[in-house]
Amino acid sequence: MNIIRTTAIELSTIPAIAYKQKLASGGAGIKIFRLDRDVSAVFTIDRRTGGASPFKRYDAELFPDEAVIEALEQTSGMPYTARGKFRITLFEETVDIPEAAAGAAGGSGDDAEDVAETDENKSDMVESDEYKAIIERYTDEKGKINYLLMNKDFMQFASKSKTVADMVANKADAVDIVLFIVKSRATFISGKKESLNDGQVAALIETLDEIDPRSAFKELTAYIIRLLAKK
């Protein structure tokens, strides 16, 4: 199985690489590998604040706060993909790091116990056509999602949709309206004939939210709330 994570980025504050990963228990985390010694650290990301907390005990001297902050900033907005092993250089020796083997780059081997892997038996939105199409359409030249462009596109659809207008007129819940908009746009962008169900759309939104804790559809939601307030 592959690990659901972003691409790995190199840090400037310490000799290390880092990536954001989807956690099996829910939410996202940051994993940092030192390049000058055999050790790593994992931090969970608070969805409300965007801050990081230790997943387990770690050496703060090897992983100072400024390195963790840099890892958060550099991976913010980077999309998840299902990725396998990657190669890094430890002690001037290049080695393959198998993603499913937790401590391969150092640290305690149980780091990966809370790492989400792709599972063909589950509804994995990272592997869905809708998610991939959204990422392809709205990812900028820096490899990060352009949330403003995505929200603008979805808001333009909402402003022209008769169904959205009817839902607003009938005082539907803002969450339900956003679900409809995301479902409709995801279906169109991916070129699919059948729409996702509500549970899959909610999972898609959650996955996009984890990429950047600012909330993927913050502007769209605010727009719908303003429309409802006028009625």
N, C-alpha and C positions, 0 to 999 in steps of 0.2 A: 504494500500500500504506500502511496505517496503522502507527504505531509502538506497540509493546506497552509501556505505561508507566502510572504512576499519575496522578492528578490533580495539577496544579501547585499548590504552596503558596507563600505569601509569607513570606520570612524577616524576622526582626526585628533580627538582628545587622548585616546590611548591606542596602542597597536591591537586592533580588534576589528571584527566584522559583526554585524547584527542583522536581524530580520524580525519582522512581526509574524506571529503564528496564531492560528485559530486553536483555541483550547477545547479539549473534549468536554470539559465541564461547562463550557459556554464562555463567550467573551474572547478577548484577544490577549496575547502576551508578547513580550519582547525577549528574544534570546540573544545573548552576546557571547562570542567566542574570542578569547585572547589569542593573539597570533604568536606571542613570544613565550608562552607556557601552556601547559596542558590543563586548562581550566575554563569553565563557562559559568554563566549565571542566567537565571530566568526571572522575569518580572511580569506580573499581571497588570493590565491596564484598566483603570477605573473609567467606566463608560460615561460617568457624569462629569468628571473633572479632566479626564485625559491623562492624569498622572499615573505613575508607576509605583507598584508595591512589590517587595520581594516575594517570589513564589515559594522560596525556602531560604534558609540561611546562606549567606555568601560573604566573600571577603570584600569589604567596602574599600579597602586600599587598592585592590586590583580592578574594582568596578566603581569608580567614584561617581558622584551624582551628576557631574557635568557630562560624563560619557553616557549615562542612562538618558539624560535629557536630549543629548545629540541623537541617540538612537531613536527616540520617540519622534523628534522633529524630522529626521531624515526619512523615516518610514511612513510618516503620516501621509495619507492619501494614496499610498501605493496599493494596488489591488492584489488580492490573494490569487494564487493559482495552485494547482496540485503539483507539487514539485518533488523530485526524487533527490538523490544525493548530489552534493556539490563538492568542489575541490578547494582546499585551502592549504597554505604552507605553514607548517609547524616546525620550528627549529631547523629551517632551511631544507625541510623534506616535504614534498607535496604528497598529500594523502587524500583519499576519497572519504567523505563523511556520509555514511548511510543515514538518511533521515530517521528511519525507524529505530535505529540503535541510539538510545538517548545520549549517553555520555561519551560518544565517540570522540568528541573534540575536548573532552575533559569534564571535570566536575563529577557529580554523582550520577550514576547511570539511570536513576529513576526520574530524571528531568522530563523525559518524554512520556511518562505515564499519563500526563494531562494534555498531551498533544493530539489534536484531531487529525485523523487520517481519512483519506477518501475511502468510502465504503459503497460498493456497487449495489448493495442491498438497501441503501438509504437514499432519501431524496436530498442530494447534495447540490445546493444551489451554485457552488463554485464551479461545478462541472456542467451546469445547465447552459443551454443555448442562450437563454435570456440574459444571464449574468455575463457570459462571454461577450455578447453583442453590446451590452451597455458599457463594459470596460473598453472594448475596442472603439466605440463611438466617442466616448468622453475622456479618454486618457490623453494627456497632453504630451509634449515633446520631452518632458522631464520624467515621464513614466508614472505620473500621478493623475488621479481623477480630477477633472475640472468640475467641481460641484456647482459653481455658479452657472456654467453653461448648461449642465444637466437640468438644474432647477428651472432655468429660463425656458428650455425646450418643453419640459413637462407642464409648466404654467401656461405656455402658449397653447398647448393641446387642451388644457382645462378650460381656457377662455373661449374656445370654439366648440366645445363638446356639449351637445344638447343633453346628454345623459347627466353630465356634471351639473348643468344648469337646473335640471329637474331635481337632482339630489339636493342641491343648495336650496331650491324653492321649497322642498319638503322638509327642510331642516334635518337632513341626514347627519350622522356623526362625522366629524372631520376625519377621523381615522378611517372610516369606511370609504369616504370620498377619495382620500389619498391612495388607499388600496386599489380602488377602481382605476385611478389614473395610472399608477405604476403598472398594474396588470395590463392595461390597454397599450401603454407605450412599450412595455417589454415585449409584448406579443408582436407589435408592429416592427420594432427595431430588429428583432431576431428573425422576422419573416416567417413566424410560425402561424399555423392555421387554428390551433387550439390554445386557449389561454391557460395560464397556471391557475390552480385553485387558490383560495384565500390563504391557506396555510403556507403554501409555497411562496406566495407573494410576500407574506410577512417574514418568511425566512430569508428571502432575497433582500428585503429592506434591512433586516438585521445584519446580514453579511456586509452590505454596503456601509451601514453605520459603524461596524467594527473597524473598517479601513480608516475612518476618521471620526473620532467621538463627537464631532460638532453636529452630527445628525445629517445623514445624506440628503434628506428632503426637508430641511429646516425651512427654507424659503418657500417651498411649495405648500407646506403645512400652514405657515403664516398667511399665505395668500388665500387659502381656503377658509381659514378662520375669519379673515377680513370680509370675504364674500358672505359668509354666514351671518356676520354681525350687521350687515346692511339689510338683511331680510327681516 
